Amino acid sequence: MLLRSFVEAAMLSMVLILAGIAFGANDMVFSPMGFGAILVTFFLEIFGNRW
């Protein structure tokens, strides 16, 4: 269960990164704030499915 949600969150993070690069927002993706937002989404996805 936790592994599946981890894989889903990883896929979601990759989609966010690729979408940011596709729209030319790679500076947002690789900035600390953008990276923090991706991490927050990552952990919310994991713990949202877990709890």
C-alpha positions, 0 to 999 in steps of 0.5 A: 500500500505504501509502496504503491502510493510512493510510486504514484507520488514519484510519477506525479512528481516526474509529471510536474517536473516534465510539465514545468520543463515543457512550459519553459518554467525549469527555473521554477522547477529547480529553484528551492521554492519550486523544489519545495512545492514538489516535495510537499506534493510528494509527501501529501500524496504519500500520507494522504493515501496512507491515512 
